[in-house]
């Protein structure tokens, strides 16, 4: 159980002497007791990354706003990109889905069992609610936004309006079989996660697992990444693979692929919710 007075601080900036000392001293002066701390110095880019989980002792008082104000001077001195969040605050998550529903069902199950500490503020689909079964969605707000080549921009305007109205923190593409426009991808930069098979850039288009079977591949996998304007080339958060053999049929590959996709996406979402992923150019820093 995470105590309500614990916080997580994430930092990225140019590497320089004294960052850790200044950060920990600032937290100590405001009653912070560090519970976990991880850091990484990227020698190739000269960037520094840090994640600190800390609790504030009861007598210290104050609020998260006070902590932010207190850290402002440190952050300004080192030109930091940083965030500070109470771990009691749950992210508001919008899920976009199409016809394949294995990832959607898995996310809902993990949310209902408490494995994913988030609030699902909406499910958006280009298919009707009946596609997924009423028992699965329950009372989660559902929005059907049909899309065609002619109505794509209007449909995306509807998605963006829902993001704003619901106060969405994270958008998850749970096998949403539509390509986001460059404009929407830019608006959601750093807070939109996608999942796809790991054959790309090979085996593009329809029936990728059948294409892979025809080529006799020995490994299949899945990749979860941040969405960018470059299709399926955003910074990678999580990946996994599974060995297959000549005995596996195309249907076996599809079945195993779905299993990999759902668990990779769930791990990526959990990593984001726990403030363990920080963007680093075209890559990510993912703290354990």
N, C-alpha and C positions, 0 to 999 in steps of 0.2 A: 504494500500500500504506500503510495507516494504522499508524503505529508503536504498539507495545503500551503505551507510556508516555504516550500522548496522552489528553486528557480533554476533555469538553464540559460547560460550565457554563451553565445557563439560569436567568434571573432575571425575576421580575415583582413589582412593588411600586408603591406610590405614588411619584410623581416627587418628587425632592428634590435639592438640590445635594450633590455629593460622592460619588454612588453609583459612578460610573465610577472615580474616583480611589481610593476605598476598595477596590473590587474588584480593580483591577489591582495596587495596592500589596500586597494580601494574597497574590496569586498570585506576585508577584515575590519576596516574602520567603520563599516556600516553593519557590523554584527554578523557577517557572513561566515559560515562554517562550511568549508569545501568538502563535498561528499565524493566527488569524482572529477578528475581533470585529465584531459588528453590534448596533446598538441602535435603539430606536424610542420616541419620546415621544408618547403619545396625548394630544393637546391637549384632546380632547373629554371624556375621562374622568380626565385627570391621572395616568394610569398610565405606568410605565416598564418597558420590556422589553429584555432583553439576552441575547445568545448569544455565548459565548467558547469557542474551541477553543485549547487550550494543551498544550504538552509540558513534562514535568519533566526537567531535565537529570540525567544519570546520577548525578552525585555528590551530588544533593540527598537521595536516599534517601526514606524514608517510604513511605506507602501512601495509598490513596484515603480510608481512614478518618482518617489524619492530616490530609489536605487538608480533609475535611469538618469535623473539629474546629476546624481553623484558621479556616475561613470562618464558623463558627457566630456569632462575635461580630459580624461585619459584617452577616450576615443578620438577626440579632436587632435590631441598631441601626436598620435600615431596614424592619423587619417584612416581610421578603422571603418570597415563595414561590419556592423554588429547587430545583434538582436538579443533581447532579454525578455523571457517569458516565464510566467508562473506555470509550473507543471500541473497545476490544478485546472488550468484553462484548456478546454478541449477545442481542437480545430474543427471548423465547419467544413464539411467535405461534400462536394457535388460529384455524383457518378454519372458518366455518360456511357451508354451501352447501345448495342445493336442486337442482331439476331443471336450470335453465340452468347449464352448466358452463364457459362461456367465461372467466369471471373466475377461477374456481378453477384451471383449466388454465394460465392465464397466470401466476398467482402462483407456482404450482409450477415452471413453466419458468424464471421469473426467479430463483427461489430456487436451483434446480439450477445455473444458469449463473453464480451469484455476484452477480447484479445487486442482489438484495435480501439484505443481510447479516442474516439472522435464522435461528432454528431453529424449524421447524414442529413443534410438540409434539403436535398432534392435528388431524384433520379430523373435524368433526361434521356429520352430515346427517340429515334426516328421510326419506331414501331409502337403499336398500341400496347397498353398495359397487359392485356390478356396474353401477350406473347410470353410473359415471364411467370404468370400464375399469381393470383391474388395472395395466396398464403405466403409467398416469398417476400413480396414487397410490403404487405401489411399496411400500416398507416403512414409509411414514408411518403412524403409528397412526390407525386409522379407527374411528369410533364411530357407529353408527346409533341415533338416538333418535327413534322415530316420535312424531308429535304429532297430537292431535285437540283439539277444543274442550273435551272432558271431561278430557283428560290434560295440558293445557298446563302447569299449574303443576308437576306431577310431572316433565315433560320438562325444564322450565327448571331445576328443582332438580338434575337430572342434569347439565345444562350447567354450572351453578355449581360442582357438586362436581368436575367435570373441570378447570375453571379453577383451582381450589384445589390439586387433586392434582398437576397438571402444572406449577404455578408459572407460569401464563400471564401475560405482561406486556401483550399486546395481543390483542384479539379482532377478527377481520375478517369482516364479513358479505359474502361473495362471492356476491351474488345469493341470499341466504338469504331465501326467500319466506315468512317468518313474522314477525309483529310481536312484538317483545320486550315483556314486561310492564313496567309502571312500576318494579316492584321490581328486576328484573334490570337494567334500563337504569340505575337509580340505582347499583347495585353496580359497574357497569362504566363509570361516568361518567369521561370523559377518556381511556379506553383501549379504546374500541370504535368501529370505523370502518365506515360503510355506504356503499353505492354505489346510485344509482338514476338514471333518466333525468331530464332537467332540465325536463320539461314541468310538473311540479308547481308550483302547486296545480291546474293544468289537466290534463285528460286522465287523471283518476284511474281506478283499477281495471284491468280486464283489457284487453289489446291496446292499450296507449297509442300505439304507433307507427301502428297502423291508424287510431286516432282522429285522430292528428295528420295523417295523409295525407288523411283526409276533409275536414279544415279547410284543407288547402293550406299548411301551415307551410313556411317557407323556411329555418329553422334547427333543427337538433336538437342535443342535447348530453347531458352527464352531470354529476352532482354527487356528490362524496364528502364526507362530513361525519361529525362525531362523533354517536353515538347518544344521544338524550335521551328523556325520557318523551313529549315532544311529537313526534308521528310525522313523520319526515322534515323536521324543522325545527331540527336540531342545528347547532352552529357549523360553517361550511363550511371545508374544507381545500383542495379542488382542484376545478376545473371546466374544461370544454372544450366547444367547439361545432364544428359542421361545416355548411356551406351545402348545401342540397339544392334540387332544382328540380321542375317539373311532370313531368319525365321519370322521376323516381324512383317506383318501385312501393312498396307497403307492405312487401314483402319486402326491397327495397333499404334502406328506412329501418331495418328490424330489423337487417340485416347491418351497416350503418354505425353504428347505435346500439350494437351489441355491441362493435364495435371501439373506440368512444369510451369506453364503460364500463370496459373492461379497462385501457386506458392511464391513465385518470383515477384508477382505484382503485390501480394500481401506483404512480403518482406520489404519491398521498396516503400510502400505506404507507411508501414510501421516505422521505418528508418526516418522518414520525413516527419511523422508525428512526434517522434522523440528528439527532433532537432539534431540528428546525427549526420546529416548530409549538408555539405557546403559546396557551392559552385566554385570551380577553379578553371576558368576559361572554358575550354571544350570538354573538360573532365570534371570529376567530383572528388571531394574528400569525404569518405564515409568512415566515421569513427565507430569502433566496435562497442 
